[in-house]
Amino acid sequence: MNAISFYIVRAVSVVTAFLIATTPTVRAEAPATPELVHAIDALVAKAGVGPHTPGVAILIVQPGKWRFAKGYGLADVENEKPINRKTRFELASVSKTFTATAVLILHERGKLSLDDDVRKFLPELPVYNRARPIRIHDLLRHVSGLPDYMEIEDVPAAHKAYWTNDDYLPEFAKQQKKFPAKFTAGERFAYNNTNYLLLAALVGRATKQPFRDFMRESVFEPAGMRATFVCDHPRAGTTYAAADCYNAIGYQKGKRGAWVASWGAPPARHEEVLTVGDGAVWSNLEDMERWDQAIRQHKLIKAETMREALSRTLTDDGTVNDYGLGWQAYRNDEGKINGFGHQGEWAGFRTLYYQYTLADRTTVILSNRGNFDTDRFWYPLEEAVEAHQP
């Protein structure tokens, strides 16, 4: 997935605690007030979303108190399928939070250590620096210095019709001279999709099962995410098919202003690049709320592991890195955490998950219109919520 801008929060006041107390499994949230619904409707319309255009799905929840969940516009323009709370979107780089969680689960189970040399599981990778090998935590924090796999050329495809992670793995060694390491691991932060491509491959090696199966059995199902899937083969999009749970198509604006389909899951489209880990998780608002609940209740990883996932580090160039183990942490001037989350952007999909710890509130934005600016939309959305608190 393409590199993204992470900084959602700019100057926010002091936070009380960085993780929220657990919430009951049975929810009792009241609906958002009519005033707040009206305000959000107006913001969506102002963003250009109409009944006949690609649109957006929005979830805002304050656990145990109130929630807002609504879809706007079309998931599939040609077939006029409206976006609803069950519509699944390609999460793009928000998928990295799921990949990181899988790695941390294996870390807790003793199947790997975050200090392990990556080549312990992926020996086909070249040795870039014997004195400073690339560790698993370097991949998680985007400090590996590896080349971007999407820049590597002429990669053979074992399946002929599409590329997978396994196709790219041997190319780092085969094409090392043309695509060398950009810097020594740990030297500096550089957001790079290669890191999470390799982490997904590493999960497969450590568990001796396909990444998608481990994600389903150890992440999605324990979290109650019944509709979520990893799109890694041409039939993946139909795995959890249901009449009211269809997949959105990502759209970009064409030269003449028309919306052009640019990405989708089978059977609607058959894409050629089916790499996973850095993206390729498809989900909807209902499951993203379950994901949020699983994070809050520490269903998947322990509280102390989550604290480590949000910890900051100092890279060798002396810069503070607030990208933790799969999560971007947002801090105030005193260094205290205001919230954490991730954004994503890929081929017409724009996504955001943000848990605002100060307000004990989570926001999820899933859009299939390539020009939807989640940063620009998030600020007035938060202002609307503050002005119309249920």
N, C-alpha and C positions, 0 to 999 in steps of 0.2 A: 504494500500500500504506500501511497505517497507520504512524504514527511509532512507533518501538520504543525500548526501553532497550538501550543498547549495552554497558553496563559489566559485563563478565563477571568480569574479574580485579580483585581488590582488592589487598591487599598481597602482592606476590610478590617473591622475592629477586632478586639481581642476575643479569642475563642475560649470556651469553657473546658472542653475536653476533646480529644481528637477522634475518639470512637464513641459511637452512640450505644446506650444501653440496649440490651436485646428487647425485642418486641414480641408479643404473643403471636402464635401461629394463626389463630382465628382473628381475622381483621374486623375492626368495628369503625372504620373511618367514615366520617360524614362526607357527602359530596361537596364540591366547591360551591361557593355562593354564586347566585346568578350574576352578581356584579363582576366577580372574577372571571366567570365563563365568558361574559360579554367582552371584558377587557382582552382576554386571550384571543377570542374570535377576531377582534379588531386588529390585533397585532399580526395574526396569520394573514388576514386579508391585506394588510399593509405590506407584508412581505411578498405579495404577488400571488399567493395561493388562491385558486378559484375552484369551482366545482368540476371543471373540465381540464384541469392541469395536474401535473405531478404535484404531490403535496407533502404532508408532514404528519407524524403521529407524536403526541406530546403526553408525557406522564409527569405529574408533580404529586408527590406524596409526603405527608408528614405522618409517620406511622402511629396508628392508634388514634389519630385525630381527624384528618381529612385527606382527600385525594381528588385529583383531576386526571382523567384519561380520555383522550379524544383523538380521532383521526380526521384529517382534512384533505380534500383533493382526491386524486386517483392513483391507485397502485399500478394500474395497467391502463394506459390512455386508450390504446386501440380497442380493448374489450370493455372499457368503461367500468372497471372494477374499483369501487371506492375503498379508500383506506379506512380501516377500523382498528380496534384494539388488538385484534388477532392477526393483522397483516404482518408478515415477516419481512424484514429488511436485512440486507447484507450489512453487518455491523462495522465493516472496514476495520480500522485500527482499534476500535473498542474491543475487538476480538483478542487483542494482546492481553487484556486483563484476565481472560479465561485461560489462555495459554500459560500465563504466569501462575495462575492458581493451580493448574495441573502440576507444574514443576514443584510448587511449594507443598502440595499434597504428597508427592513422592519424597520430598526432603523430610517431611514429618514421618513418613513410613520407613525411613532409612534406606530407600532404594537409590538415593544419590545424595551428595552433599553439594551445597552451593559453591564450595571451594574446589570441587572436582575440575580437573582439566577437561575441557569439552571433548578432547580427542579420546578420552576414556570410553565414550559412547559413540563417537563419530570419528573413528581412526582414519578414515579416508581424507579428512581435512589435512591440509599441509601444516607443517611446523613453521609458524611465522616468526617466532622469537623464542628460542630455547630458554633464555634467561627469564622470560615473562610469558608463560603460556596463557592462553585465553581460558578463563574460568567461567563456570555457569553463571555466576553472579555478574560477570562482565556483560554477558548477553542480555540478562534481565534489565540491567541499568543502561544499556546502550553505550558502553564504553569499550567495546571490543576492538574497534578499528578496522573491522572487516570491510571488504568491498560490498557494494550493493548488488545483490544477486540479479536484480532486474536490468543491470547494465551488462551482464555477461551475455555473450553472443553465441549463436550457433549451438544451442544446447540440444542434444539428441533427446527425443521423446520416446520412452519405452512403449507408451500406449498409442503412439502415432498421432492420435486425434487431440491429445491434450498433454500438458506438462504437470508433473507433480514434484514434491520436495525431493524425492529420490533421484529425479533427473538432474537436479542442480547440485546435489552433494558432491559428486566426483569432479565437477567442473572447477571448483575452487583450487584444486591441485593441478588439474590439466591446464588451466588458464591463469595460473598464478603470476607468471611473468607479465601478462597483459593486464591483469587485475590484481595487483599486489595489495597488501594491507595498507591502509591509509595512515595509520599511526600505531604505536605500541599500545597494547591493551592497558586500560587504566589511565592513559594519558589525558584524555578529555572526553566529554560527552558529544556524541554525534548520533542523532536518531537514525536508525537504520533497520529496514525490514528484514535484512538478512538474519539479524539476531533472533527474531522470533520464528522465522522459517526453520532455523537450526534447532531451536528449543522444541518445536513440534516434532521434528525428527528424533530428537533426543528422548522425548517422552515415549515415542514408539519403541526405541531401542531398549529403554530401561524397563518397559512393561511387557515387551515382546507381543504387542498387539497394535493394531492400527490406531493412530491418534484419535480418529473419530470415535472408535469404540471406547477408549479410555475416557474421553470427554463425556460420552453419553452415560457410562456406568459410574464414573467417580465425580462428575461435576454436574451435568444437567439433571440427571435423575434424582440425586440427593437434594438438589435445590428445588425440585418440583417443576423443572422447566420441560414440560411435555412436548412443546412444539419446536424447540430449538434444535438445530442440527449443524454439522460441519459439511460444507460443500466441497468434497474432494474427489468426486467422480460423477459421470454424466447422469446418474440416476438419483443423486443425493437429494435433489429438490423435491422429489416425490415421496421421500421416506415417511414423512409424517403428514401426508396430504389429507386435507379435510375441506369440505365445501366452504366453511367460513374462515379457513386459515390458509390463505393463498400467499404467494410470494410477490413482493413488489418488483417492478423493473426499474432500474436506474436510468435517468434521463439527463441528457445534456442539451443545451440550447444550440440549434444548428445555425448555419450562416444566415438563413432567412428568418430566423426567430422561431422556427418550429421546434418542438421538443423531439429529440431523436433518442431512441432507445440505445443505451450504451453498455448495460450489464444486466445479467439476470441468471436465475437458477433454472435448471431443467424442470419441466419440459418446455418452458417458454423460450429459453435460449440455451445454446450449447457453447459455453465459453471454452477457450483453449488453455488458459492459465488457471489451473486448479490447485495452486500451492496453498498451504494452510499454515496457521500459527500466527502470521502477521495480520491475517484477516480470515475471511471465509466462514465465520460463525454467523448464522442467520437466526434472528429472533424477533419477537414482537413485544408490545408493551406489557402484556400480561406476564410473560416470562421474565422480562426485565425487572418487573416489580418483585417477582420471586427471587431473582438474582440479588436484588438489593436486600431483601429480607434475609437471604442466606449469608450475605456479608455481615449484616448487623448482628445476626444470631451466632456467628462463627460456626456455621454448619459444616463448612468445608475445610477451613484451616483454623488453627487456634488463635486466640486474641494476641498472644505474644508474637506469633508469626506475622500477623497482620501489622503489628507495630513495626516489625522489622521491614515489612514490605513498603512502609511509608517513611522509612528512615532516610535521611539525607547523607550524602557522602562527599568527600573532597577528592577531586581528580588530581592527577599529578601536576597539572598546570596551575593548581591553586584555586580552581573554580568550584563553588558549591554546586552539587548536582541534586536537585530536588525530584528527579525522576527516580522512583524507588524500584521495587521488584515488580514491575508491570503496572505501576500506578504513578500518576503525576500528583505530587502533594503541593498544595497551595498554602503559603504561609504569610503571616503579617510581618510587620517590620521587626518584631521581637523574635521572629523565628518560630512562632507557634503555628500549628496547623489550623487553617480555617476550613479546609475541605480537601477532597481528593477526587480524582476521576480520570477520564480519558476522552479524547475526541477521535473521530475517524473521517476519512475522506477517500472515496474510491469510485471511479467510473460512474458518477451520477448519484452516489449515496453520500450523505453527510450525517454524521451521528455524534451523539454526546451522552455521556453518563457523568453526573456530578453529584456527589454527596456533600452537601453544605452542612458541616458539622455544627457550626455556630447556631444555625436556625433549626437543626434537627430535621432537615428536609432534603429530599432527593429529586433531581430533575433528569428526565430522559427525553432526548429529542432524536427522532428517527425520520430522515427525509430522503426522498428519491428524486429530488430536483437538484442537479449539480451546482446551481448557483445559490443554493440556500446557505447563507452565512450563519452558522450556529453561534459564533462569537457575538456577532452584531445582534442577533435575535435574543440571545440569552440575557443581556443587560436589561432591556425594557421588560422582558418576561419577569425577571426578578423584581423589578420596580412595581409591576402590576400585582404580583403576589403580595408584596409588602403593603401596598395601598389598599388591598381588598382581602385582608386576612380573614379566613372563615372563623 
